[in-house]
Amino acid sequence: MEDGNREDVLSNLPDHILLTILDRLNVRDAARTCVLSRRWQQLPAMLSQIKLDVLDFLPEGTTACYEREIVRINGAAVEATKSIMSRRDPSRNTIHLLSMKFFLRDNDTISIGHAVGQIMATHKVETAQFAILTEAHYSRRGDDDLVYYGRNFMLFFEACPGAFGGLTRLKLQDLRFGKSDICNVLLTCKQLKHLRMFNCNSGVWTTLQVEHLELGELEIVNCSFRKVVLISLPKLTQMAFHGWIAFQDPLSVGDVPLLETVDLTNVCLSSHKMVKLSEFLGGTSVRNLRLGFESEKIWVQPEHLTRQLAAVFCQLTFVHMAEIPEGYDLSWSLFILEPAPNLKELYLTCRPMVRRCGIICVQWKRTGRRGGHSRIA
């Protein structure tokens, strides 16, 4: 602004442009704009995207979360949620995104759940996400803590059926569930499109059975299930399965007709059975496949061409094999080429040799000529 011209150009913009700007901010920063003028005070209640992340309430430059700090920032997140939900403009009926990340702490979570449930009852919410953190993720906790957090989560879940019934995305971590808890969660979350579980289980050597009509993306990372059984997931298109503990047959695939992207990563112990992809992914026709190796031994068994292997790989177009251990000839991985006539790209990253820096990469691409290919190292 030049001297003598104090016009507030930004505030003179129409509401829809200002709201587009505010929609790019999280709840905390959007609320701070209220101090600019009376007009700005009304805008946060009109947002079409509400993004609240409890970690945004940490002091700037802080990365560690201690118990006292967690209590404070979670309380701030609860108050921010209540404030923005209670002031919501009822004429603005559609919320395109409602994303909430918070710590699982007794009454705090129930307060957030009730506020979200009330909004879902009065507004159309296109995408609703809960990312639920636990203190176990920020400190070394034992199995008893996972049991404690698992019980707290189920109390939260049972107290807020309206909120969970409208969720489309759910991210969980560090929870030990009861035998039927996960099944009950899936039954209630009928709109769920994405589910991520990190370091979760249902007790020692239990089987996780997954069945859902709407679920399109499933991530199971470092979870201690004896076996994961995908019973019926008619809309599942992407699956990530990292860090299984079973010595053999950790995954069983049932009715998943649309599954096209699979990400498998594991540490291979000497007691683990080598995995045959024709059996591991039997009944699917994946298009994109990533295989990750987090140990000095591969866990995939090279196979000769069979009908079963050809059926699994017939639609395969992209393969990434990550961190192949030192000592394995790259030709080991080429067993994938023959049964995959539609493969366009094979990308390999190998673990660096001892005392050397960098990552060894090999990329294979099929050319337009039948049977032609090029290799870039």
C-alpha positions in Angstrom: 0.0 0.0 0.0 1.3 3.4 -0.9 1.1 6.4 1.4 -2.4 7.9 1.3 -3.9 4.7 -0.1 -4.9 2.4 2.7 -7.3 0.3 0.8 -7.3 -3.3 1.8 -7.2 -5.0 -1.6 -7.2 -8.5 -0.2 -10.3 -8.0 1.9 -12.1 -6.5 -1.1 -11.9 -9.8 -3.0 -15.1 -11.8 -3.3 -15.9 -14.5 -0.7 -15.3 -17.4 -3.0 -11.7 -16.3 -3.8 -11.0 -15.7 -0.1 -12.4 -19.1 0.8 -10.3 -20.7 -1.8 -7.2 -19.2 -0.1 -8.4 -20.2 3.4 -9.2 -23.8 2.2 -5.4 -24.2 1.6 -4.7 -23.6 5.3 -5.2 -25.8 8.4 -7.8 -24.9 11.0 -5.3 -23.1 13.2 -4.0 -20.8 10.6 -7.4 -20.1 9.1 -8.7 -19.1 12.5 -5.9 -16.6 12.9 -7.2 -14.6 10.0 -10.2 -13.6 12.1 -8.2 -10.8 13.7 -7.9 -9.0 10.3 -11.5 -7.5 10.2 -15.1 -8.3 11.0 -15.5 -9.7 7.5 -12.7 -12.2 8.0 -14.3 -13.4 11.3 -17.2 -14.9 9.3 -15.0 -16.8 6.7 -13.7 -19.8 8.7 -17.3 -20.8 9.4 -17.8 -21.1 5.6 -14.9 -23.3 4.7 -15.4 -26.3 2.4 -12.3 -28.0 3.7 -11.6 -28.4 7.4 -8.2 -29.7 8.2 -7.2 -30.1 11.9 -3.8 -31.6 12.8 -3.0 -31.8 16.5 0.7 -31.5 15.6 0.1 -28.0 14.2 -0.4 -26.8 17.8 3.2 -27.7 18.8 5.5 -24.7 19.2 7.4 -23.8 16.1 10.5 -25.9 15.7 9.4 -28.6 18.1 9.4 -32.2 16.9 9.3 -34.2 20.2 6.0 -35.0 21.9 6.1 -35.4 25.6 3.1 -36.3 27.8 2.6 -32.8 29.1 2.8 -31.3 25.6 0.4 -33.9 24.2 -2.1 -33.0 26.9 -1.9 -29.4 25.9 -2.0 -29.7 22.2 -4.8 -32.3 22.3 -6.8 -29.9 24.4 -6.2 -27.1 22.0 -7.4 -29.4 19.1 -10.6 -30.2 21.0 -11.4 -26.5 21.6 -10.6 -25.6 18.0 -12.9 -28.4 16.8 -15.8 -27.3 19.0 -15.3 -23.7 18.0 -15.3 -24.2 14.2 -18.1 -26.8 14.3 -20.4 -24.7 16.5 -19.9 -21.6 14.3 -20.5 -23.5 11.0 -22.7 -21.6 8.6 -25.8 -23.9 8.2 -26.4 -22.5 4.7 -23.1 -24.0 3.5 -24.3 -27.6 3.4 -21.4 -29.3 1.7 -18.0 -30.0 3.2 -15.6 -31.4 0.6 -12.9 -32.5 3.1 -13.1 -33.0 6.9 -9.7 -34.2 8.1 -8.9 -34.7 11.8 -5.6 -35.9 13.3 -5.5 -36.2 17.1 -4.2 -38.2 20.0 -6.3 -41.0 21.6 -6.9 -39.5 25.1 -10.1 -40.4 27.0 -12.6 -37.6 26.9 -10.7 -35.5 24.3 -11.5 -37.9 21.5 -15.1 -38.3 22.5 -15.6 -34.6 22.4 -14.1 -34.5 18.9 -16.2 -37.4 17.8 -19.5 -35.8 19.0 -18.6 -32.5 17.3 -17.9 -34.4 14.0 -21.0 -36.5 14.3 -23.1 -33.4 14.7 -21.7 -31.9 11.6 -22.2 -35.1 9.7 -25.9 -35.1 10.7 -26.5 -31.6 9.4 -24.1 -31.4 6.4 -23.0 -33.4 3.4 -19.4 -34.5 4.0 -17.8 -35.9 0.9 -14.5 -37.0 2.4 -14.1 -37.5 6.2 -10.8 -38.8 7.7 -9.7 -39.7 11.2 -5.9 -40.2 11.8 -5.7 -41.3 15.4 -2.3 -41.1 17.1 -1.2 -42.7 20.4 1.6 -41.8 22.8 3.1 -45.2 22.2 4.3 -44.0 18.8 6.5 -41.4 20.5 7.9 -43.5 23.3 8.8 -47.1 23.9 5.7 -48.8 25.2 4.9 -52.5 25.8 2.0 -54.8 24.9 0.1 -53.6 27.9 0.0 -50.1 26.5 -1.3 -51.5 23.1 -4.1 -53.2 25.1 -4.9 -49.9 26.9 -5.0 -47.9 23.7 -7.1 -50.6 22.0 -9.7 -50.4 24.8 -9.7 -46.6 24.7 -10.2 -46.7 20.9 -13.2 -49.0 21.2 -14.8 -46.8 23.9 -14.4 -43.9 21.6 -15.8 -45.9 18.7 -18.8 -47.0 20.6 -19.5 -43.5 22.0 -19.5 -41.9 18.5 -21.3 -44.1 16.0 -22.4 -41.1 14.0 -18.9 -39.9 13.3 -17.6 -43.4 12.4 -20.6 -44.1 10.2 -19.7 -41.2 7.9 -15.9 -41.8 7.8 -14.3 -42.5 4.4 -10.7 -42.7 5.6 -9.4 -44.2 8.8 -5.8 -44.4 10.0 -5.0 -46.3 13.2 -1.7 -47.1 15.0 -0.5 -49.0 18.1 -3.7 -50.7 19.1 -4.5 -54.2 20.3 -8.1 -55.1 19.4 -10.4 -57.7 20.8 -11.3 -60.7 18.7 -14.3 -59.1 16.9 -13.4 -55.4 17.2 -12.0 -54.8 13.7 -15.0 -56.6 12.2 -17.4 -54.3 14.2 -15.5 -51.2 13.1 -15.8 -52.3 9.4 -19.5 -53.0 9.9 -20.1 -49.5 11.3 -17.9 -47.6 8.9 -20.0 -48.4 5.9 -18.6 -45.5 3.8 -15.0 -46.4 4.4 -12.8 -46.1 1.3 -9.3 -46.2 2.9 -8.0 -48.1 5.9 -4.5 -48.0 7.3 -3.3 -50.0 10.3 0.2 -49.6 11.7 1.5 -51.8 14.5 -1.9 -53.3 15.3 -3.0 -56.8 16.3 -5.8 -58.8 17.9 -3.7 -60.8 20.2 -1.2 -63.6 19.6 -1.5 -65.5 16.3 -4.9 -64.3 15.3 -6.3 -64.1 11.8 -7.5 -60.8 10.4 -10.5 -61.3 8.1 -11.5 -58.3 5.9 -14.8 -57.9 4.2 -16.3 -54.6 3.1 -18.4 -53.4 0.2 -16.8 -49.9 -0.3 -13.1 -50.3 0.8 -10.8 -49.3 -2.1 -7.4 -49.0 -0.4 -6.0 -51.1 2.4 -2.6 -50.7 4.2 -1.4 -53.2 6.8 2.0 -52.2 8.1 4.0 -54.0 10.8 0.9 -55.7 12.2 1.2 -58.9 14.2 -1.5 -61.0 12.5 -0.9 -64.7 11.9 -2.7 -64.4 8.6 -4.6 -61.7 6.7 -7.6 -63.1 4.7 -9.3 -60.8 2.2 -12.7 -62.4 2.0 -14.7 -60.0 -0.2 -13.6 -56.6 -1.2 -15.3 -55.9 -4.5 -14.0 -52.3 -4.8 -10.4 -52.8 -3.6 -7.9 -51.4 -6.0 -4.8 -50.9 -3.9 -3.2 -52.9 -1.1 0.0 -52.5 0.8 1.2 -55.4 3.1 4.4 -54.7 5.0 6.1 -56.7 7.7 4.2 -59.9 8.3 5.3 -62.3 11.0 3.8 -65.6 9.7 6.4 -68.2 8.7 4.2 -69.4 5.9 1.0 -68.3 4.0 0.5 -64.9 5.6 -2.0 -63.7 3.0 -5.1 -65.3 1.5 -6.8 -63.4 -1.4 -10.5 -64.0 -2.0 -12.9 -61.9 -4.0 -10.9 -58.8 -5.1 -11.8 -58.4 -8.8 -10.5 -54.8 -9.1 -7.2 -55.1 -7.3 -4.5 -53.7 -9.5 -1.8 -52.2 -7.3 0.0 -54.3 -4.7 3.0 -53.3 -2.5 4.6 -56.1 -0.5 7.6 -55.6 1.8 9.1 -57.9 4.4 12.1 -58.9 6.4 13.0 -62.4 5.5 14.2 -64.6 8.4 15.8 -68.0 8.1 12.6 -69.6 9.4 10.3 -67.9 6.9 9.0 -69.8 3.9 9.9 -68.4 0.5 6.9 -66.9 -1.1 5.6 -67.9 -4.5 3.9 -65.0 -6.1 1.6 -67.3 -8.1 0.2 -68.5 -4.8 0.5 -65.3 -2.8 -1.4 -63.3 -5.3 -3.5 -66.2 -6.7 -6.9 -65.0 -8.0 -5.7 -61.5 -8.9 -4.4 -59.9 -12.1 -2.3 -57.0 -10.8 -1.1 -54.2 -13.0 1.4 -52.5 -10.6 3.6 -54.5 -8.2 6.2 -53.3 -5.7 8.4 -55.8 -3.8 10.5 -54.5 -0.9 13.4 -56.4 0.7 14.4 -55.3 4.2 17.0 -58.0 5.0 20.0 -59.8 3.5 17.8 -62.5 2.1 15.1 -62.4 -0.5 11.7 -63.8 0.4 10.4 -64.3 -3.2 10.8 -67.7 -4.8 11.7 -67.4 -8.6 9.2 -69.6 -10.6 9.0 -71.3 -13.9 6.2 -70.3 -16.2 2.9 -72.0 -15.2 -0.7 -71.2 -16.0 -1.2 -69.9 -12.5 1.7 -67.5 -12.7 0.7 -66.4 -16.2 -2.9 -65.7 -14.9 -1.5 -63.5 -12.1 0.9 -61.5 -14.3 -1.1 -61.3 -17.5 -2.1 -57.6 -16.9 1.2 -56.6 -15.2 2.6 -53.4 -16.6 5.0 -52.0 -13.9 7.2 -53.8 -11.4 9.5 -52.2 -8.8 11.8 -54.4 -6.8 13.3 -52.3 -4.0 16.6 -52.9 -2.1 17.5 -56.2 -3.5 20.2 -57.6 -1.1 23.8 -57.6 -2.1 25.0 -60.9 -3.6 21.9 -61.6 -5.7 22.5 -61.5 -9.4 20.0 -59.1 -11.1 19.1 -61.9 -13.5 17.3 -63.5 -10.5 14.5 -61.1 -11.0 13.9 -61.6 -14.7 11.6 -64.6 -14.1 8.9 -62.0 -14.1 9.4 -61.1 -17.8 8.2 -64.3 -19.5 4.7 -64.6 -17.9 4.0 -60.8 -18.2 3.5 -60.0 -21.9 2.1 -56.5 -21.1 5.0 -55.5 -18.9 6.3 -52.0 -19.8 8.8 -51.3 -17.1 10.9 -53.3 -14.6 12.7 -51.1 -12.1 15.3 -52.5 -9.7 17.1 -50.8 -6.8 19.8 -52.8 -5.1 21.4 -52.3 -1.7 24.7 -50.5 -1.9 27.8 -52.7 -1.4 29.7 -52.5 1.8 31.8 -49.3 2.1 30.2 -47.8 -1.0 27.7 -45.0 -1.3 24.7 -44.7 -3.4 22.0 -47.0 -4.8 22.5 -49.3 -7.8 19.5 -49.0 -10.2 18.6 -50.9 -13.3 15.6 -50.0 -15.4 14.2 -52.2 -18.1 11.6 -50.9 -20.6 9.8 -52.7 -23.4 10.0 -50.9 -26.8 7.2 -50.8 -29.3 8.6 -53.7 -31.3 7.3 -57.1 -30.4 9.8 -58.6 -28.0 12.1 -55.6 -28.0 13.4 -54.0 -24.9 16.1 -51.6 -23.7 18.1 -51.5 -20.5 19.3 -48.4 -18.7 21.8 -48.9 -15.8 
